[in-house]
Amino acid sequence: MIDLRSDTVTKPTKAMREAMFHAEVGDDVYKEDPTVTRLEQMAAEKLGKESALFVTSGTQGNQIAVLTHCLPGNEVLLEKDSHIFYYEGGAISAFAGVQTRTISGNKGAMEPSEVQSAIRGDDIHEPETGLICLENTHNRAGGAIVSVENMRQIYEVAQKANVPVHLDGARLFNAAVAKGCAITEFTKYTSSVQICLSKGLGAPIGSIIAGDQTFIEKARKWRKRLGGGLRQVGTIAAPGIIALSDMVDRLAMDHELAKKLANGIRNISGFEVVNDVDTNIVLIDVKGKQLTSAKVIDQLKKRGILAVSFGPTVIRLTTHYDVKNEEIDQTLAVFNQL
Ligand SMILES: *Cc1c(COP(=O)(O)O)cnc(C)c1O
């Protein structure tokens, strides 16, 4: 099978499995796991933040960030197709007791002036704006890169209003590699950030949240409350260290393969690539073939290719570490037969 459903499907590399085997461990709830501590220090440094925390998943990281920044009854501003709003089961309302206020973005980027006018004032009728959430790269916008300039402007608006900014940077390393800049260019315009180790970076489990020391201390308590305080977890932090040190630069190859795939698809009539393919995600509208996404996914699967639905006529294909150049050729050959 050529598995293009997500970059989450990557299997740990040999080096990761060996690192897991040899990892030095301790009880991380007592902060005694040297491997976790090393991963957190390394992540904080790379992300340009004072401190970092290893969490079980991207969703848990985002939830801890919202719980740490907000009080019940606060309002959170976020993009209408953002992962936190669209794909986290309404968790920020269920757990943090906040209400959401969505803004429509352009290729994942919210207009700073719209964010500004959505921030609440002093009127006692209104909720307090507790947090602004950004997403980069933006998943539902097809791995679109939100520009540093857009983030800077929103951060400025937020600072004036004394509202923190959380970045869901599940695939932020993809944005930095594609732009050829340091990841800190993006993170400097945030109060906190979440990055996934288990997507394009290939680790089997885990995410990092980073921010200032006070934020991470409070976040650590929320992680414990949510049952995310783990014990000899150096065994799974060890591959995270390899993810951050060895797996970042190679994301460029995933982006190249996504571009190759998109260029091939553009030459096949009836299929339309609907995103800019900034990074490793290709969104294809199949309505020109008079087909639904479900039907195309079914036909692809019968021919050995896995994809996911992104709407009634749109499918998503994602490149990653376990996808080879020849497999993109094979995928294009299959699309030509459909
Ligand atoms: C995958 C993803 C998450 C959630 O990560 P999990 O580890 O699957 O919980 C959050 N935000 C974005 C943008 C994602 O793509």
The ligand as a Gaussian input file, in Angstrom:
#p B3LYP/6-31G(d) Opt

LIG

0 1
 C       -2.421000      16.631000      13.606000
 C       -2.723000      17.990000      14.053000
 C       -3.015000      18.238000      15.395000
 C       -3.217000      17.139000      16.424000
 O       -2.177000      16.277000      16.615000
 P       -2.461000      14.810000      17.212000
 O       -1.101000      14.378000      17.650000
 O       -3.025000      14.017000      16.083000
 O       -3.411000      14.955000      18.347000
 C       -3.238000      19.537000      15.775000
 N       -3.184000      20.539000      14.885000
 C       -2.906000      20.339000      13.593000
 C       -2.847000      21.506000      12.664000
 C       -2.687000      19.045000      13.130000
 O       -2.444000      18.859000      11.837000

